[in-house]
Amino acid sequence: MNYTITLTETEKKALEYVAYDPDEWIKNAATNRADRAIKEIVEKNATHCNEKSIAIAVGQNAQVDQAYSLGVIQTAKARQNATQQQ
């Protein structure tokens, strides 16, 4: 999946000050955060499945999908919308 972001010239200069390659830094930041989320989701899914005696899907991708389909997790947007509706 590709994302496009727009930085001001000042933001670009600031990133160039702290990062050798701002494009690579942005990609690494997003990838590393996603990796941490995957680990958290897999853990939550395993806990849920073990408590409910549900077979755990094979592989991280399948486990993330399973966590969504079982309602173990929701997107941040869905969680925020639910909180705002209360």
N, C-alpha and C positions, 0 to 999 in steps of 0.2 A: 504494500500500500504506500502511496506517495502522498506527502503533505507539502504544502507550500506555505512559507511564512514570509512576512514582509517586515523588514527592519528599517528603522530610520538610519540615516548616514551615521549619526552619533552612536546608535546601538551597534552598528557594524564595526565602527572604529573601536568601540569598547571591547567587543568580542575579539577583535584582532589583537588587542592588547593582552588579553588573558589566554588566548588559544592560538596555537600554531596554525590550525586550520578550522575556522569557525563552522564550516559546513560539517566537517567530521565531528566536531565537538557537539553540535546540535543533534546529529544522528546518534552519537554515543549516549547522550543524555536521555533521549527518548527510548532507545533500545534497553539501556540499563534499568530505567524505571519500569518498562514493560516486563523485563525479566524478573524483577522483584515482585511485581504484581502476579505474574504467572506462578511463582513459588508460593505466594500467599493463597492464591485460588486453589492450587493443587492440594495444599494442606487442608484448607476448609472443606474441599470436596471429599477428601479421604476421611476426614473426621465424620462428616455427615453420612457418608456411605457406610462406614463401619458401624456407626450408631444405629442405622436403619437396616443393616444387613443387605445393602444394595451392592451389586458387583461394580467395582471401580473400572471405568473405561481405561483402555490401554493407550498410553502415550499422553504427553502433556497437552497437545492440541485437543485430543478427545476429552481429556479431563476438564479442560476449561469449558468446552462446549457442554459437557455433562453438568457442570456446576451451574451454568446458566439455565439449562433445560429443567433441572430439578428445583430451581429457585433458591439454590444455596447462595448465589450472588446476584446482584443487579448492577447495571451500569451506574456510575457516579451521578449521571444526569437523572436517572430514574429514582435513585435514593434521595436526591435533593428535591425533586418534584414531589415525592411522597411526603417529605418533611414539611414542605411549604403548604401542602394541602391540609395538614393537620391543624 
